[in-house]
Amino acid sequence: MSIRRRLLLALAALTAVGMWALVAWLIDGLRPRYLESMEESMVDSATILAETVAAQIPPGADGPPPVGELRSAFAAAAGRRFTATIYGLVKERIDLRVYVVDARGMVVFDSDAGRDEGRDYSRWNDVARTLAGSYGARATRVDPADETSSALHVAAPIRAGDRIVGALTVVKSVQSVAQLVAEARRALLTGAAVFTVAIGGAALALTVWATRPIVALTVYAERLRRGEAAIPPRGGPSEVRALAAAFETMVATIEGRRYAERYLQQLIHELKSPLSSIRGAAELLAEDPPAADRVRFLATISGEALRLQALIDLQLQLAAIESRGLGAVGPVDVGALVDEVLAALAGAMAAKDLRGERTGVACAPVRGDAFLVRQALANLAQNAIDFAPRGSAIGIDVARAEGVVTVAIADRGPGVPAYARDKVFDRFYSLPRPDTGRKSTGLGLTFVREVAILHLGSADLTQRAGGGTVAILRLAASPRD
């Protein structure tokens, strides 16, 4: 399971558990809070009504509290029609019951059509505690089997001077509270569902945002594993940036070691052949061969030594390019360098009776290292001379278009075999020369490719129409051009 999915599931689980725990706690507290509010308002109602009855007691009277006006008021209220919408509760009738007891606890008034008048309520907590001078209240089920049929009874004393001559109890069913609790429960559950969905969306967005740098780093590592070119991610938290930098350093270190290993193996392989030839010729010279053989063995030693020198010199130049890059950067006229190279190689061309055919623009400015560009052109031209058949022509064309300077050097040699087209720019890879059958150092085209890359260009070999090879060097033109 991905880290993004794990994080999303963890956030979703924590949100859901926390939200529903909060909702359950709120719902559990709804009924007690509604009952507290209901009882508090009933205390006010009972006290006001008890004082209303007490105001009707004549001074010095001794008897049950007078309830005539209270009876008339309830009779009138019972016949009144009204509609009141209280949030989700619709109220159309009075559901408040009031009864009055005398000092002995006998019911002298019952607003419910006088149903319990004359009964003894002295044992009920609301009456007994109120007559005793304490706060009296109770909750009693109308139907013992139905817990929703509970009614709350709150009493207040009726006083005549300092004496308690009775008690007035207000009774209200908690059914209305159950309806309000149900409405509040539905509202809470709906709000919780909406909030959970919103938090889920926010958690998803947060998860995507938080894991995007990690995903980018994973993609980067996967591309490195497949050997593809990859750019390390630069954004994200400092920890991810540090990890990306560590990856980049690690890759550079590994690639450096691999490069060094490949380079060393290839260099040792290339050095073995001329050294073996030198050693063999020296051993034969030690046996005092005839004069003609001595001349031949000495020529072999000299030629192989020159080959070793060229191999070392080119390798040092290539290492300098790869490690330090461009040297003295400035304006370079590639057209003029081509002319210089042709002049320098005139003797080698004359030895094979070759003609140089210069075409294209005379001036082709680039910005770069003149020495490196000249060396690259000389390597390509020397390759063309080595492979061109005697008496043929070597064409050098210089073009400038769309910010690129192109030098194309064409010969009429045997061309590059299909199996070698992807290898000719590899280090130490070389094809045998048609005239001698000998190979070069295999570093010339590698050098050309590195010079082209340093000058924001490229190098490649293509087949020439009618036979032969075209070596193409592309360099970025000078910005002023």
KEPATOR-89581 format. One line per 4 residues: number of its first residue (from 1); their letters; for each residue x, y, z of C-alpha. Coordinates in pm, 1 decimal. Last residue first. Example, Ala and Ser with C-alpha at 12.3 -4.5 7.8 and 13.67 -1.06 7.14 Angstrom:
# KEPATOR-89581
2 = SA = 1367.0,-106.0,714.0  1230.0,-450.0,780.0;
This chain:
# KEPATOR-89581
481 = DRPS = 2485.8,3635.5,-3499.4  2520.0,3815.8,-3167.5  2409.1,3503.3,-2981.6  2701.9,3311.2,-3141.2;
477 = AALR = 2583.6,2999.9,-3321.1  2537.1,2675.4,-3124.9  2761.8,2407.8,-3273.6  2682.1,2115.4,-3504.5;
473 = LIAV = 2952.1,1876.8,-3632.2  2854.2,1641.1,-3912.3  3071.6,1357.2,-4046.4  2947.8,1243.4,-4389.6;
469 = TGGG = 3057.3,897.3,-4496.6  3112.6,726.0,-4829.2  2901.0,589.5,-5108.4  2673.8,742.5,-5375.1;
465 = ARQT = 2468.3,932.3,-5117.3  2678.7,968.9,-4805.2  2596.0,758.4,-4500.3  2572.9,950.4,-4175.0;
461 = LDAS = 2806.3,1023.3,-3884.3  2709.5,1227.0,-3578.8  2806.2,1525.0,-3364.5  2597.9,1751.6,-3142.3;
457 = GLHL = 2567.3,2108.5,-3016.0  2553.7,2311.1,-2697.3  2925.8,2403.4,-2727.6  3022.8,2164.8,-2445.5;
453 = IAVE = 2819.7,1894.3,-2617.4  3007.7,1942.5,-2944.0  3346.3,1926.7,-2768.0  3241.2,1603.2,-2594.8;
449 = RVFT = 3132.6,1450.5,-2928.1  3456.9,1545.9,-3100.6  3666.0,1391.9,-2819.7  3469.7,1067.7,-2845.8;
445 = LGLG = 3528.1,1083.6,-3222.1  3904.8,1101.2,-3170.0  3932.1,855.0,-2882.5  3941.1,522.6,-3067.7;
441 = TSKR = 4321.8,524.8,-3059.2  4337.3,446.2,-3431.7  4305.5,105.8,-3593.9  4540.1,-58.1,-3842.5;
437 = GTDP = 4428.0,-225.8,-4165.7  4688.4,-20.2,-4350.4  4509.4,139.2,-4646.6  4146.1,70.9,-4552.0;
433 = RPLS = 4187.1,194.6,-4192.4  4049.1,-46.4,-3931.5  3746.9,79.4,-3734.0  3784.1,226.0,-3386.3;
429 = YFRD = 3614.6,204.7,-3047.2  3837.5,335.0,-2765.5  3559.3,551.6,-2613.7  3227.1,520.2,-2791.0;
425 = FVKD = 3150.6,761.2,-3075.2  3175.1,488.9,-3342.3  2950.7,251.7,-3148.7  2594.7,304.5,-3275.5;
421 = RAYA = 2699.3,305.5,-3640.8  2932.0,6.6,-3599.5  2698.0,-282.3,-3688.9  2567.8,-94.0,-3993.9;
417 = PVGP = 2916.7,-55.1,-4138.6  3045.4,303.7,-4165.0  3134.9,413.5,-4516.5  3377.5,252.1,-4762.2;
413 = GRDA = 3544.0,587.2,-4842.4  3411.5,864.5,-5060.9  3453.5,1140.9,-4805.5  3231.7,1411.7,-4656.5;
409 = IAVT = 3299.4,1671.0,-4387.2  2982.6,1863.8,-4283.5  3023.9,2168.7,-4057.5  2702.1,2311.5,-3914.8;
405 = VVGE = 2658.4,2641.4,-3729.8  2323.6,2659.2,-3549.4  2112.7,2962.5,-3454.1  1848.9,2905.1,-3719.9;
401 = ARAV = 2098.0,2866.8,-4007.5  2475.7,2877.0,-4068.4  2646.5,2638.0,-4305.8  3007.0,2522.3,-4360.6;
397 = DIGI = 3073.9,2249.6,-4619.0  3390.9,2040.6,-4633.6  3419.5,1796.2,-4924.0  3701.6,1544.9,-4949.7;
393 = ASGR = 3789.8,1445.3,-5302.9  3926.2,1118.4,-5445.6  4274.1,1031.8,-5577.9  4342.4,763.4,-5318.3;
389 = PAFD = 4033.0,633.4,-5143.4  3911.1,834.6,-4837.9  3920.4,645.9,-4505.4  4228.7,801.7,-4344.5;
385 = IANQ = 4169.6,1144.9,-4501.7  3810.1,1153.7,-4370.4  3931.4,1054.8,-4023.6  4191.8,1332.8,-4039.3;
381 = ALNA = 3917.6,1583.6,-4125.8  3703.3,1473.7,-3831.2  3998.0,1492.2,-3589.6  4107.5,1832.4,-3727.7;
377 = LAQR = 3756.6,1972.7,-3685.0  3749.2,1855.7,-3320.6  4094.7,1997.0,-3256.6  3993.6,2332.8,-3407.5;
373 = VLFA = 3679.5,2344.0,-3188.7  3884.5,2263.6,-2877.2  4144.2,2531.2,-2947.0  3884.4,2797.9,-3033.1;
369 = DGRV = 3692.1,2752.2,-2706.9  3337.9,2887.1,-2731.0  3110.1,3142.1,-2887.8  3020.9,3072.4,-3249.2;
365 = PACA = 3082.3,3270.7,-3565.2  3041.4,3124.4,-3915.5  3228.4,3328.7,-4176.9  3310.9,3198.0,-4524.6;
361 = VGTR = 2974.2,3039.7,-4588.3  2944.3,2713.0,-4779.3  3196.6,2513.6,-4980.0  3554.4,2385.9,-4946.8;
357 = EGRL = 3658.0,2103.8,-5177.7  3984.7,1943.4,-5065.7  4152.6,1716.3,-5315.9  4331.2,1393.5,-5229.1;
353 = DKAA = 4650.0,1260.1,-5390.9  4712.9,1033.1,-5094.1  5036.3,1208.6,-4989.5  4879.7,1540.4,-5098.6;
349 = MAGA = 4607.7,1502.7,-4837.1  4862.1,1447.8,-4560.4  5058.6,1752.1,-4677.5  4750.5,1974.0,-4697.8;
345 = LAAL = 4647.5,1881.1,-4343.4  4754.1,2211.9,-4186.7  4601.7,2416.2,-4470.3  4271.4,2230.1,-4449.5;
341 = VEDV = 4267.9,2276.8,-4070.4  4332.8,2651.1,-4105.7  4050.4,2687.6,-4359.8  3812.8,2506.3,-4128.7;
337 = LAGV = 3920.3,2733.0,-3842.4  3836.3,3039.9,-4054.5  3486.6,2910.3,-4120.6  3439.9,2824.4,-3749.1;
333 = DVPG = 3501.6,3186.3,-3650.3  3526.5,3176.3,-3268.9  3417.3,3448.3,-3028.7  3534.1,3383.7,-2673.9;
329 = VAGL = 3569.0,3119.0,-2404.2  3917.3,3028.0,-2285.4  3878.8,2678.0,-2141.0  3551.9,2490.3,-2167.4;
325 = GRSE = 3475.0,2196.1,-1942.5  3694.6,2118.1,-1639.0  3643.8,1746.9,-1573.1  3513.3,1613.8,-1904.4;
321 = IAAL = 3726.9,1845.6,-2116.1  4045.1,1773.5,-1918.6  3977.8,1401.0,-1933.8  3942.6,1422.3,-2313.1;
317 = QLQL = 4270.4,1612.1,-2347.3  4447.9,1363.5,-2119.7  4304.5,1072.0,-2318.4  4414.8,1231.2,-2643.0;
313 = DILA = 4770.2,1269.2,-2515.8  4781.2,916.5,-2370.2  4655.8,752.9,-2690.2  4884.7,965.7,-2905.4;
309 = QLRL = 5184.6,868.7,-2692.6  5086.6,502.9,-2701.2  5054.7,518.6,-3080.5  5390.3,690.5,-3103.8;
305 = AEGS = 5540.2,411.3,-2895.0  5371.1,156.2,-3121.0  5526.8,318.8,-3427.1  5874.0,343.9,-3273.2;
301 = ITAL = 5870.9,-16.4,-3149.1  5746.0,-142.1,-3485.8  6004.4,65.4,-3672.8  6272.9,-81.5,-3446.3;
297 = FRVR = 6146.7,-431.2,-3527.4  6157.1,-361.3,-3903.1  6507.2,-210.2,-3889.8  6626.2,-503.8,-3679.9;
293 = DAAP = 6469.9,-745.4,-3928.3  6664.2,-590.7,-4216.1  6986.8,-596.9,-4013.6  6958.6,-967.2,-3928.6;
289 = PDEA = 6842.9,-1063.8,-3580.5  7054.6,-1006.1,-3264.6  6841.5,-1219.0,-3021.2  6774.9,-909.4,-2805.1;
285 = LLEA = 6601.2,-750.7,-3105.2  6342.7,-1030.0,-3093.1  6271.1,-957.9,-2727.1  6236.3,-586.6,-2803.4;
281 = AGRI = 5994.4,-654.6,-3090.6  5776.4,-872.4,-2866.4  5777.2,-615.7,-2586.2  5685.6,-331.2,-2820.3;
277 = SSLP = 5404.4,-534.5,-2979.0  5272.4,-638.4,-2638.9  5284.4,-276.6,-2522.9  5097.7,-166.9,-2834.4;
273 = SKLE = 4818.5,-422.6,-2767.3  4799.7,-397.1,-2388.9  4740.9,-21.5,-2382.7  4394.3,-45.9,-2538.8;
269 = HILQ = 4278.8,-311.5,-2291.3  4419.3,-118.1,-1997.1  4238.6,193.9,-2118.5  3910.8,6.3,-2162.8;
265 = QLYR = 3926.1,-146.8,-1815.4  4027.1,183.7,-1658.0  3752.6,374.3,-1836.6  3487.6,118.8,-1746.1;
261 = EAYR = 3593.3,121.2,-1380.7  3620.3,500.2,-1369.5  3278.9,536.8,-1531.2  3126.7,288.1,-1289.4;
257 = RGEI = 3281.8,474.0,-997.0  3162.6,808.5,-1126.8  2818.0,665.3,-1194.2  2799.9,541.2,-836.0;
253 = TAVM = 2918.1,874.3,-696.4  2685.6,1075.6,-919.8  2396.0,848.7,-825.1  2475.7,887.7,-454.5;
249 = TEFA = 2505.3,1263.6,-486.4  2172.3,1282.4,-667.6  2005.1,1054.6,-416.1  2146.1,1262.1,-128.4;
245 = AALA = 2019.0,1578.9,-297.4  1676.0,1418.8,-333.5  1683.6,1319.9,35.2  1777.5,1675.2,135.7;
241 = RVES = 1497.2,1813.9,-78.4  1255.7,1565.7,80.0  1364.8,1668.9,432.0  1347.8,2039.3,340.8;
237 = PGGR = 985.8,2004.8,236.3  887.8,2003.4,-131.5  1050.4,2140.2,-443.5  1366.1,2049.0,-637.9;
233 = PPIA = 1285.3,1704.1,-775.4  1590.9,1531.0,-927.6  1612.4,1545.0,-1309.1  1614.6,1208.0,-1480.4;
229 = AEGR = 1781.4,1048.0,-1781.4  1684.0,682.1,-1791.4  1882.1,391.6,-1648.7  1575.7,198.5,-1538.4;
225 = RLRE = 1679.2,236.6,-1174.1  1738.0,608.8,-1229.3  1389.0,639.9,-1367.9  1252.9,461.3,-1060.2;
221 = AYVT = 1448.2,693.3,-827.2  1305.8,1003.3,-998.3  953.5,859.9,-992.1  994.0,790.2,-619.2;
217 = LAVI = 1121.8,1145.2,-559.5  822.1,1285.6,-744.5  591.3,1064.7,-534.8  765.2,1187.8,-218.7;
213 = PRTA = 731.1,1550.0,-331.4  358.0,1491.3,-405.6  298.6,1325.0,-67.7  196.2,1635.4,129.7;
209 = WVTL = -9.8,1792.6,-147.8  -189.0,1468.5,-234.9  -254.4,1400.0,134.1  -378.3,1754.5,193.5;
205 = ALAA = -615.1,1731.3,-102.7  -745.6,1395.1,18.6  -776.3,1523.8,375.3  -969.2,1828.0,249.9;
201 = GGIA = -1205.1,1601.3,60.3  -1248.2,1380.0,366.8  -1299.3,1686.5,586.6  -1579.7,1797.4,356.8;
197 = VTFV = -1734.3,1448.5,356.6  -1708.8,1432.6,736.7  -1859.3,1781.3,770.8  -2155.3,1684.6,554.3;
193 = AAGT = -2212.2,1365.7,754.7  -2169.2,1547.4,1087.2  -2412.5,1818.0,981.5  -2671.3,1558.4,885.4;
189 = LLAR = -2617.6,1368.2,1210.7  -2642.9,1686.1,1416.8  -2957.7,1803.5,1241.0  -3121.4,1461.1,1278.5;
185 = RAEA = -3030.6,1451.5,1648.6  -3163.8,1804.7,1700.8  -3496.0,1704.8,1546.9  -3508.1,1389.3,1760.5;
181 = VLQA = -3420.2,1589.1,2074.0  -3698.7,1838.0,1994.3  -3946.0,1552.5,1952.5  -3828.4,1386.2,2275.9;
177 = VSQV = -3862.8,1721.0,2456.1  -4220.5,1745.1,2337.1  -4284.0,1399.5,2482.9  -4144.4,1515.3,2817.5;
173 = SKVV = -4497.8,1570.6,2943.8  -4552.7,1876.0,3161.5  -4691.1,1902.6,3513.2  -4693.6,2224.6,3719.1;
169 = TLAG = -4756.5,2170.5,4087.7  -4914.5,2422.6,4327.1  -4868.2,2369.6,4699.8  -5072.2,2443.7,5008.4;
165 = VIRD = -5111.3,2652.5,5321.6  -4744.5,2714.4,5384.3  -4744.0,2965.5,5671.0  -4531.2,3277.6,5699.3;
161 = GARI = -4797.4,3505.6,5553.8  -5031.7,3287.1,5360.1  -4800.8,3088.0,5139.3  -4857.9,2862.9,4841.6;
157 = PAAV = -4543.8,2653.6,4790.4  -4403.6,2573.1,4442.3  -4409.3,2235.0,4267.9  -4240.7,2083.8,3961.2;
153 = HLAS = -4372.0,1758.9,3808.6  -4206.2,1621.7,3490.1  -4403.9,1368.3,3289.2  -4270.1,1041.1,3153.9;
149 = STED = -4460.7,873.8,2869.8  -4145.8,804.9,2661.4  -4042.2,526.0,2898.0  -4358.9,330.7,2817.8;
145 = APDV = -4432.5,29.3,3041.2  -4509.8,240.5,3351.1  -4763.8,445.1,3150.1  -4794.1,796.1,3295.1;
141 = RTAR = -4431.0,771.2,3391.0  -4320.5,991.4,3678.6  -4055.7,1260.2,3706.5  -4042.8,1443.3,4041.8;
137 = AGYS = -4002.2,1786.0,4191.7  -4017.9,1953.8,4532.1  -3779.1,2218.1,4659.8  -3796.8,2216.5,5038.1;
133 = GALT = -4039.7,2374.1,5292.2  -4205.3,2054.0,5416.8  -4511.0,2129.7,5204.9  -4275.6,2146.7,4901.8;
129 = RAVD = -4104.7,1822.5,4991.1  -4432.2,1626.7,5034.1  -4599.2,1774.4,4724.1  -4322.3,1720.2,4466.3;
125 = NWRS = -4216.1,1394.2,4630.0  -4558.2,1234.6,4610.3  -4680.9,1099.9,4945.2  -4915.5,1392.8,5019.8;
121 = YDRG = -5098.9,1346.5,4692.1  -5432.5,1238.1,4854.9  -5716.2,1250.1,4603.7  -6005.1,1495.1,4626.1;
117 = EDRG = -5949.3,1635.0,4275.2  -5769.2,1378.7,4058.6  -5970.5,1415.0,3735.1  -6062.1,1780.4,3771.3;
113 = ADSD = -6089.7,1824.7,3389.4  -5711.6,1804.3,3362.9  -5664.1,2142.0,3536.6  -5676.1,1966.5,3876.4;
109 = FVVM = -5779.0,2167.1,4182.6  -5830.3,2080.0,4550.9  -5593.2,1784.4,4562.6  -5530.6,1675.7,4922.3;
105 = GRAD = -5171.6,1719.2,5043.9  -5263.1,1812.9,5402.2  -5177.9,2181.4,5357.4  -5398.7,2200.9,5049.7;
101 = VVYV = -5313.5,2070.1,4705.2  -5321.5,2248.8,4369.0  -5290.0,2085.5,4023.9  -5159.4,2219.8,3698.0;
97 = RLDI = -5129.6,2042.6,3363.1  -4945.8,2196.8,3065.6  -5019.8,2042.6,2725.4  -5182.7,2349.9,2579.1;
93 = REKV = -5282.4,2297.2,2220.2  -5159.0,2357.2,1864.3  -4778.6,2320.7,1889.9  -4568.6,2239.1,1579.9;
89 = LGYI = -4212.5,2127.9,1666.3  -3934.3,2163.8,1407.3  -3817.2,2504.9,1529.4  -4111.7,2601.5,1753.4;
85 = TATF = -4406.5,2645.8,1518.3  -4706.2,2779.1,1714.2  -5067.6,2726.2,1608.4  -5359.1,2857.8,1813.4;
81 = RRGA = -5713.0,2767.9,1927.8  -5842.8,2883.2,2267.4  -6097.3,2661.4,2445.8  -5852.8,2517.9,2698.4;
77 = AAAF = -5728.4,2867.3,2777.5  -6073.9,2975.5,2897.2  -6112.2,2671.7,3123.9  -5759.0,2723.0,3249.3;
73 = ASRL = -5830.7,3083.3,3346.8  -6163.4,3000.6,3511.7  -6006.7,2728.4,3727.0  -5726.7,2961.1,3833.4;
69 = EGVP = -5982.7,3227.7,3924.3  -6171.9,2982.6,4141.8  -5869.8,2819.5,4306.2  -5888.3,2953.3,4665.6;
65 = PPGD = -5625.6,2782.1,4884.8  -5772.7,2536.3,5132.8  -5869.7,2669.3,5474.5  -5783.9,2922.9,5737.9;
61 = AGPP = -5833.6,3283.5,5635.1  -5651.8,3546.1,5845.9  -5615.7,3784.8,5552.5  -5812.0,3667.1,5247.5;
57 = IQAA = -5627.3,3426.4,5013.4  -5645.5,3554.3,4650.9  -5282.7,3668.7,4636.9  -5171.8,3314.4,4730.7;
53 = VTEA = -5329.1,3181.8,4407.8  -5130.2,3427.2,4192.7  -4817.7,3357.5,4399.9  -4852.8,2986.4,4326.5;
49 = LITA = -4903.8,3064.8,3954.4  -4584.3,3272.4,3944.4  -4381.3,3010.0,4135.6  -4510.8,2720.3,3924.2;
45 = SDVM = -4430.7,2903.1,3597.6  -4079.7,2999.4,3707.2  -4004.0,2646.9,3826.6  -4147.0,2515.9,3496.2;
41 = SEEM = -3896.2,2733.7,3301.6  -3604.0,2573.6,3489.6  -3751.9,2225.7,3445.0  -3769.2,2266.8,3066.7;
37 = SELY = -3414.1,2399.2,3041.0  -3283.9,2111.6,3251.8  -3490.5,1863.3,3048.6  -3348.6,2002.3,2724.7;
33 = RPRL = -2992.8,1974.6,2860.1  -3052.9,1621.1,2991.7  -3194.6,1513.7,2652.5  -2915.6,1666.5,2437.9;
29 = GDIL = -2618.5,1531.7,2634.1  -2620.7,1187.5,2472.3  -2654.1,1354.1,2132.6  -2348.3,1572.4,2196.3;
25 = WAVL = -2136.9,1276.7,2306.5  -2249.0,1071.2,2006.6  -2167.4,1362.7,1773.0  -1820.1,1401.5,1923.6;
21 = AWMG = -1750.9,1028.1,1895.1  -1883.4,1042.1,1539.3  -1645.9,1321.2,1444.6  -1339.7,1172.6,1614.9;
17 = VATL = -1390.3,827.8,1464.8  -1459.8,965.7,1116.7  -1170.3,1213.5,1124.6  -923.0,959.8,1262.6;
13 = AALA = -1030.2,701.3,1005.1  -1012.7,949.6,714.9  -671.0,1077.6,823.3  -535.8,723.1,856.8;
9 = LLLR = -690.5,615.8,525.0  -538.2,916.6,348.3  -195.9,860.0,504.2  -199.2,494.2,408.7;
5 = RRIS = -312.8,574.6,56.9  -38.5,832.6,9.1  222.2,603.3,163.7  136.1,340.2,-98.0;
1 = M = 0.0,0.0,0.0;
